[in-house]
């Protein structure tokens, strides 16, 4: 049940997302099919077996869970955004340019790759919001951590400070991850708790 508790605290069900955006499932499904709305970050297949005074009962359900930031994204689509990819790319680039000494380029190929992960719902489970700003922050932080630590050499004071800032940013941008994912997560890989 720890997974269910985690999802209830950090994600929205399909019904909650639809209610927050005052829209219906058909529109959400159309945006998802068109490749402009992220897929759910988690899909649970649940089998319920019930025994009661009246006898046995069984049900099967698929429950979709969405990142909380997807409310803003779906509202943008409902309001008529004509080029969601361009909006994603502009927000990602703006977030990246706001970071100190980025050293990381948002090339078209990089942005297309990030967009595919975004639309697949991947960033909904591994960032706090699932939105371009957290995605850019997380990717930049990982880039800086790798540059500073991959060769194993001792760091000077300025590099240690930059590493600490990158880890702090990664901590703020990264989700806590579901209990079964934590050991394999970027948080574990880059020394966060």
C-alpha positions as CSV (number, residue, x, y, z in Angstrom):
1,X,0.0,0.0,0.0
2,X,3.0,2.3,0.2
3,X,2.8,2.9,-3.5
4,X,-0.9,3.8,-3.3
5,X,-0.1,6.2,-0.5
6,X,2.7,7.8,-2.5
7,X,0.5,8.2,-5.6
8,X,-2.3,9.8,-3.6
9,X,0.1,12.3,-2.0
10,X,2.1,13.3,-5.1
11,X,-0.1,12.6,-8.2
12,X,-3.5,13.2,-9.5
13,X,-5.9,10.5,-10.7
14,X,-7.4,11.0,-14.2
15,X,-10.7,12.1,-12.6
16,X,-8.8,14.7,-10.5
17,X,-6.9,16.0,-13.5
18,X,-10.1,16.3,-15.5
19,X,-12.0,18.1,-12.7
20,X,-9.1,20.5,-12.1
21,X,-9.1,21.4,-15.8
22,X,-12.9,21.5,-16.2
23,X,-12.7,19.2,-19.2
24,X,-13.7,15.7,-20.2
25,X,-11.9,12.4,-20.9
26,X,-12.5,12.6,-24.6
27,X,-10.6,15.8,-24.9
28,X,-7.7,14.5,-22.7
29,X,-7.6,11.3,-24.8
30,X,-7.6,13.4,-28.1
31,X,-4.7,15.5,-26.8
32,X,-2.8,12.4,-25.7
33,X,-3.4,10.6,-29.1
34,X,-2.2,13.8,-30.9
35,X,1.1,13.7,-28.9
36,X,0.5,17.0,-27.2
37,X,-0.5,15.8,-23.7
38,X,1.8,13.7,-21.6
39,X,0.7,10.1,-20.9
40,X,0.0,9.2,-17.3
41,X,3.2,8.7,-15.4
42,X,1.8,5.6,-13.6
43,X,-0.9,3.1,-14.7
44,X,-2.0,0.6,-12.1
45,X,-3.8,-2.5,-13.2
46,X,-5.9,-3.4,-10.2
47,X,-7.9,-6.6,-9.5
48,X,-10.3,-6.5,-6.7
49,X,-11.5,-9.8,-5.2
50,X,-14.3,-9.3,-2.6
51,X,-16.1,-11.7,-0.4
52,X,-19.1,-10.6,1.6
53,X,-22.3,-12.0,3.0
54,X,-23.8,-11.7,-0.5
55,X,-21.1,-13.7,-2.1
56,X,-17.9,-13.3,-4.1
57,X,-17.3,-10.4,-6.5
58,X,-14.4,-9.5,-8.7
59,X,-13.5,-6.4,-10.7
60,X,-10.6,-5.3,-12.9
61,X,-9.5,-1.6,-13.3
62,X,-6.8,0.5,-14.9
63,X,-6.0,3.6,-12.8
64,X,-4.0,6.4,-14.4
65,X,-2.0,8.8,-12.3
66,X,-0.7,12.2,-13.6
67,X,1.9,14.7,-12.4
68,X,0.4,17.6,-10.6
69,X,2.0,20.0,-13.1
70,X,0.0,18.5,-15.9
71,X,-3.0,20.5,-14.8
72,X,-1.3,23.7,-16.2
73,X,-0.3,21.9,-19.3
74,X,-3.8,20.5,-20.0
75,X,-5.4,23.9,-19.3
76,X,-3.0,25.4,-21.9
77,X,-4.1,22.8,-24.5
78,X,-7.8,23.3,-23.6
79,X,-7.3,27.0,-24.0
80,X,-6.2,26.4,-27.6
81,X,-2.4,26.3,-27.6
82,X,-1.5,25.8,-31.3
83,X,2.1,24.6,-31.0
84,X,2.7,22.8,-27.7
85,X,6.1,21.6,-28.8
86,X,7.3,25.2,-29.4
87,X,5.9,26.2,-26.0
88,X,7.8,23.3,-24.4
89,X,11.0,24.2,-26.2
90,X,10.8,27.9,-25.3
91,X,10.1,27.2,-21.6
92,X,12.9,24.6,-21.5
93,X,15.4,27.0,-23.1
94,X,14.3,29.9,-20.8
95,X,14.8,27.7,-17.8
96,X,18.2,26.5,-19.0
97,X,19.4,30.0,-19.8
98,X,18.5,31.1,-16.2
99,X,20.9,28.6,-14.8
100,X,24.5,29.8,-14.0
101,X,27.2,28.8,-16.4
102,X,25.0,26.3,-18.1
103,X,27.6,24.5,-20.3
104,X,24.7,22.6,-21.7
105,X,23.0,23.3,-25.0
106,X,19.3,22.9,-25.8
107,X,19.9,21.8,-29.4
108,X,17.0,20.8,-31.6
109,X,17.9,17.1,-31.2
110,X,18.2,17.4,-27.4
111,X,14.8,19.2,-27.2
112,X,13.1,16.6,-29.4
113,X,14.4,13.8,-27.2
114,X,13.3,15.6,-24.0
115,X,9.9,16.2,-25.7
116,X,9.5,12.5,-26.3
117,X,10.2,11.7,-22.7
118,X,7.8,14.4,-21.6
119,X,5.0,13.1,-23.8
120,X,5.6,9.6,-22.6
121,X,5.0,10.7,-19.1
122,X,8.5,9.9,-18.0
123,X,9.3,13.3,-16.5
124,X,6.0,13.3,-14.7
125,X,7.4,10.6,-12.5
126,X,11.0,11.8,-12.1
127,X,10.5,15.5,-11.6
128,X,8.3,17.4,-9.1
129,X,6.0,19.0,-11.6
130,X,6.6,17.2,-14.8
131,X,7.0,20.5,-16.6
132,X,9.8,21.9,-18.8
133,X,11.3,24.1,-16.0
134,X,11.9,21.1,-13.7
135,X,13.0,19.0,-16.6
136,X,15.7,21.5,-17.7
137,X,16.8,22.0,-14.0
138,X,17.1,18.3,-13.5
139,X,19.0,17.7,-16.7
140,X,21.4,20.6,-16.1
141,X,22.1,19.5,-12.5
142,X,22.9,15.9,-13.7
143,X,25.1,17.4,-16.4
144,X,27.1,19.5,-13.9
145,X,27.4,16.6,-11.4
146,X,28.7,14.3,-14.1
147,X,31.2,16.9,-15.4
148,X,32.5,17.4,-11.9
149,X,32.6,13.8,-10.7
150,X,33.0,11.4,-13.6
151,X,36.8,11.5,-13.7
152,X,37.2,11.0,-9.9
153,X,39.7,13.8,-9.4
154,X,39.7,15.9,-6.2
155,X,37.6,19.1,-6.5
156,X,38.8,22.5,-5.5
157,X,36.6,24.8,-3.3
158,X,34.8,26.4,-6.2
159,X,34.1,23.1,-7.8
160,X,32.8,21.7,-4.5
161,X,30.5,24.7,-4.2
162,X,29.2,24.2,-7.8
163,X,28.6,20.5,-7.1
164,X,26.7,21.4,-3.9
165,X,24.5,23.9,-5.9
166,X,23.9,21.3,-8.6
167,X,22.9,18.7,-6.0
168,X,20.6,21.2,-4.3
169,X,18.9,22.0,-7.6
170,X,18.6,18.3,-8.5
171,X,17.0,17.7,-5.1
172,X,14.4,20.5,-5.7
173,X,13.6,19.4,-9.2
174,X,13.5,15.6,-8.7
175,X,10.5,13.8,-7.4
176,X,10.9,11.6,-4.4
177,X,10.1,8.5,-6.6
178,X,7.8,5.7,-5.8
179,X,9.1,3.3,-3.1
180,X,9.9,0.5,-5.6
181,X,11.9,3.0,-7.8
182,X,14.1,4.8,-5.3
183,X,17.1,2.5,-5.4
184,X,17.4,2.9,-9.2
185,X,16.5,6.6,-9.3
186,X,18.6,9.6,-10.1
187,X,18.3,10.6,-6.5
188,X,20.1,7.5,-5.4
189,X,22.6,7.6,-8.4
190,X,23.7,11.2,-7.5
191,X,23.8,10.9,-3.7
192,X,20.5,12.5,-2.7
193,X,18.2,11.1,0.0
